[in-house]
Amino acid sequence: MELLYFGQSHLVRSIDAGLAEQGLGRAHHRALYFIARKPDMTVSELLSLLAITKQSLGRVLNELSDRGFIEVRPGDRDRRQRLLRLTPVGSKMESDLFEAARQ
């Protein structure tokens, strides 16, 4: 348990600096991470993965979209769906954060 605690603590600390430079938090990072791993993921899928409220996720996604990190588009078959994908700027941000964690 201690190794998990210290490992997670160290991992998060390495990412926090990059997030702070952008004025973002850990929820933004988690969203970027999962969207990067599964482009065109629906908001519902991300909501269930992160296990946070719709309202909290809405704030995170709006901020990421406003800053140009993600694009949100309607689904191909169901226009009510909102599909999430990183923009090139968002992809760069996510890969920089991932690299900081990897090091």
N, C-alpha and C positions, 0 to 999 in steps of 0.2 A: 504494500500500500504506500509506504514511504517513497519508494522509487517512482511509482506512478504520480504521486503528488509533486515531487521535485521535478520530474521530467516534464509534466504538464506545465508547471510554473515556469520553468526555464524556456520552454517552447513559446509560451504566450508572451513572456517578456521580450523575446527576440522580435516578435511581430508588432508589439505595442508601439515601438518607436516609429516604425513606418506608418502605422495607422495615425498616430498623433500628428505627424507632419501634414497629413491630409485632413485632419480634424474628424477622423472616423473612429468608430469603436469596434469592439469584437464582433458584434452582431453583423456589421458591414462585412467584416472579414469572412465570417462563416457563410454569408450569402454569396460573396464572390467565389469562395472556394467551391461550393456545391454547384453553382451555375457554371463554373469553368469545367467541372467534371462531367456535366450533362447539359450541353447546350440544348435549348428549346424545352427545358424543364418547365412545367407549369407552376404557377404560384401555389396551387394546392399541394403539389408534390413537395415544394420547398417548405411550405408551412408544416407539413407533417414531419419532414426531416428535422427541422429546427425545433419543433415543439414549442413555439412561441405563439402569442396571440396574433390574430389577423391585423389588429391595429398596430402592434409593434413592427410586424413585418412590412406593413404598408408604409410606415415612416422610413424604414431602412431602404426599401425599394424606390420610394420617391426620391430620396436623397441621392442614391446611386444613379438613378435615371437622370435627375437634374444635373448632376456633375458629369454626365456622359460616360459613366462606367458600364452601364447596362442598357440594353434596348428591350422594350416590352412591345410585343406585337400580338394581335389576335391569332387564335388557333386556326389551322387550315380547314379542319372539318367542323369544329365547333367555335364560332366566332366569340363566344362568351369566355373561352379560355384565354388566359394571358400567358404567352410563352416568353421565357427569359433567356437572354443571350448576352455574353460579354461583348462590348465594343473593343476595338483594338486598344484603346486607352485603358479599359477595364482589364483586358487580358494582360497588359504590361504591368499594371498595378498588382494583380493577383500573382503573377509570376515573380515579381520583386519580393512580395511578402513570403511566398513559398520558398524562395531562395534564402531569405533571412532565416526562416525556420530550419531549412535544411542545414545551413552552416552551423 
